[in-house]
């Protein structure tokens, strides 16, 4: 039933947060139902990030954030192994030419990317190609800026999150 007063909205959100805390075992810090009801974007994004991290850590079999990142990086290295000109070193310096992202997509579905036709020197074009395919074919929004990746100066959390979305697209496809 649709709530008619603020108190009922808060009650409903409290029920959802109790489920997230108790059933999903997500630690919720400094967020209350009122923050959600009041549409506090910062808290809502924090809640979504916490839930996403919990799901990601379960899929990767990791116990903590550092283990998650290392397991995800290992997965990327395994997926891109053997692709020409792709060397995964870390979260900042392996994405600038766009080849790693295209290699991941190609590994996911070779019909989406003609990897052999990519030119390492066409960094921006390679990145735009990967972003477009990821958005249109995999439903992954473009959360990264090509310019930041080319400069090897992206926000690491954003890169990790974006790669996590690719990882989950792989996992979802394998489960079909």
C-alpha positions as CSV (number, residue, x, y, z in Angstrom):
1,X,0.0,0.0,0.0
2,X,1.3,3.4,-0.9
3,X,2.2,5.4,2.2
4,X,0.1,8.6,2.8
5,X,2.3,10.3,5.4
6,X,6.0,10.7,6.0
7,X,6.0,8.4,9.0
8,X,4.9,5.5,6.8
9,X,7.5,6.3,4.2
10,X,10.2,6.1,6.9
11,X,8.7,2.9,8.3
12,X,8.9,1.3,4.8
13,X,12.5,2.4,4.2
14,X,13.4,1.2,7.7
15,X,12.1,-2.3,6.7
16,X,14.2,-2.3,3.6
17,X,17.3,-1.1,5.5
18,X,16.7,-3.9,8.1
19,X,16.7,-6.4,5.3
20,X,19.9,-5.0,3.9
21,X,21.6,-5.1,7.3
22,X,20.3,-8.4,8.5
23,X,19.9,-10.6,5.4
24,X,22.5,-9.1,3.1
25,X,24.9,-8.5,6.0
26,X,25.8,-5.0,4.7
27,X,27.2,-2.7,7.4
28,X,25.3,0.6,7.3
29,X,27.1,3.5,8.9
30,X,25.7,7.0,9.5
31,X,22.6,6.5,7.3
32,X,19.0,6.5,8.4
33,X,15.7,6.0,6.7
34,X,15.1,9.7,6.9
35,X,18.1,10.3,4.6
36,X,16.6,8.1,2.0
37,X,13.1,9.6,2.3
38,X,14.6,13.1,2.1
39,X,16.4,12.0,-1.1
40,X,19.9,12.8,0.2
41,X,21.9,11.8,-2.8
42,X,25.2,11.5,-1.0
43,X,23.7,9.0,1.5
44,X,21.8,7.1,-1.1
45,X,24.9,6.7,-3.3
46,X,26.8,5.5,-0.2
47,X,24.1,2.9,0.5
48,X,24.2,1.7,-3.1
49,X,28.0,1.6,-3.0
50,X,27.9,-0.5,0.2
51,X,25.4,-3.0,-1.2
52,X,27.3,-3.2,-4.5
53,X,30.6,-3.8,-2.7
54,X,29.0,-6.6,-0.6
55,X,27.6,-8.3,-3.7
56,X,30.9,-7.9,-5.6
57,X,33.0,-9.3,-2.7
58,X,30.7,-12.3,-2.5
59,X,31.1,-12.9,-6.3
60,X,34.9,-12.5,-6.0
61,X,35.2,-14.5,-2.8
62,X,37.0,-11.7,-1.1
63,X,36.9,-10.8,2.6
64,X,37.8,-7.1,2.6
65,X,38.1,-4.2,0.2
66,X,41.8,-4.7,-0.6
67,X,41.2,-8.3,-1.4
68,X,38.2,-7.4,-3.6
69,X,40.4,-5.0,-5.6
70,X,43.2,-7.5,-6.0
71,X,40.8,-10.3,-7.0
72,X,39.1,-8.0,-9.5
73,X,42.5,-6.9,-10.9
74,X,43.5,-10.6,-11.1
75,X,40.3,-11.3,-13.0
76,X,41.0,-8.5,-15.5
77,X,44.5,-9.8,-16.0
78,X,43.2,-13.3,-16.7
79,X,40.5,-12.0,-19.1
80,X,42.9,-9.9,-21.1
81,X,45.8,-12.3,-21.1
82,X,47.1,-12.8,-24.7
83,X,45.5,-9.7,-26.1
84,X,48.1,-7.7,-28.1
85,X,49.3,-4.5,-26.4
86,X,47.3,-5.1,-23.2
87,X,49.2,-5.1,-20.0
88,X,47.3,-4.7,-16.8
89,X,49.5,-3.0,-14.1
90,X,47.0,-1.3,-11.9
91,X,43.9,0.8,-11.7
92,X,45.3,4.1,-13.0
93,X,47.8,3.2,-15.7
94,X,46.4,0.4,-17.7
95,X,43.4,1.9,-19.4
96,X,44.6,5.0,-21.3
97,X,44.8,3.5,-24.8
98,X,41.4,1.8,-24.6
99,X,42.7,-1.5,-25.6
100,X,42.1,-3.2,-22.2
101,X,38.4,-2.2,-22.1
102,X,37.9,-3.3,-25.7
103,X,39.7,-6.6,-24.9
104,X,37.4,-7.2,-21.9
105,X,34.4,-6.6,-24.1
106,X,35.8,-8.8,-26.8
107,X,36.4,-11.6,-24.3
108,X,32.8,-11.2,-23.2
109,X,31.4,-11.3,-26.7
110,X,33.8,-11.3,-29.7
111,X,31.0,-10.1,-32.1
112,X,30.9,-6.8,-30.3
113,X,34.5,-5.6,-30.9
114,X,36.8,-6.3,-33.8
115,X,39.8,-6.2,-31.6
116,X,42.4,-6.8,-34.3
117,X,41.3,-3.6,-36.1
118,X,42.0,-1.3,-33.1
119,X,45.0,1.0,-33.3
120,X,46.9,1.6,-30.1
121,X,47.5,5.2,-31.2
122,X,43.8,6.0,-31.5
123,X,43.3,6.2,-27.7
124,X,40.2,8.4,-27.6
125,X,38.5,6.5,-30.4
126,X,39.3,3.2,-28.7
127,X,37.8,4.4,-25.4
128,X,34.7,5.9,-27.1
129,X,34.2,2.6,-28.9
130,X,34.4,0.6,-25.6
131,X,32.2,3.1,-23.7
132,X,29.5,3.0,-26.5
133,X,29.4,-0.7,-26.7
134,X,29.4,-1.2,-22.9
135,X,26.4,1.3,-22.7
136,X,24.4,0.1,-25.7
137,X,25.0,-3.7,-25.5
138,X,25.8,-4.3,-21.8
139,X,23.7,-1.6,-20.2
140,X,26.8,-0.1,-18.4
141,X,26.7,3.7,-18.3
142,X,29.8,5.7,-19.2
143,X,31.1,6.6,-15.8
144,X,34.7,7.4,-16.9
145,X,36.1,10.3,-19.0
146,X,38.4,9.4,-21.8
147,X,40.6,12.3,-21.1
148,X,41.3,11.2,-17.6
149,X,42.2,7.7,-18.7
150,X,44.4,8.9,-21.5
151,X,46.3,11.1,-18.9
152,X,46.6,8.0,-16.6
153,X,45.0,10.1,-13.9
154,X,41.5,8.6,-13.4
155,X,39.8,8.3,-10.1
156,X,40.7,4.8,-9.0
157,X,37.4,4.1,-7.3
158,X,35.6,5.1,-10.5
159,X,37.7,2.7,-12.6
160,X,37.2,-0.1,-10.1
161,X,33.5,0.5,-10.1
162,X,33.3,0.5,-13.9
163,X,35.3,-2.7,-14.2
164,X,33.1,-4.2,-11.5
165,X,30.1,-3.5,-13.7
166,X,31.9,-5.3,-16.6
167,X,32.7,-8.2,-14.2
168,X,29.0,-8.4,-13.2
169,X,27.9,-8.3,-16.9
170,X,30.2,-11.3,-17.5
171,X,28.9,-13.2,-14.4
172,X,25.3,-12.5,-15.4
173,X,25.9,-13.8,-18.9
174,X,27.6,-16.9,-17.6
175,X,24.7,-17.7,-15.3
176,X,22.2,-17.6,-18.2
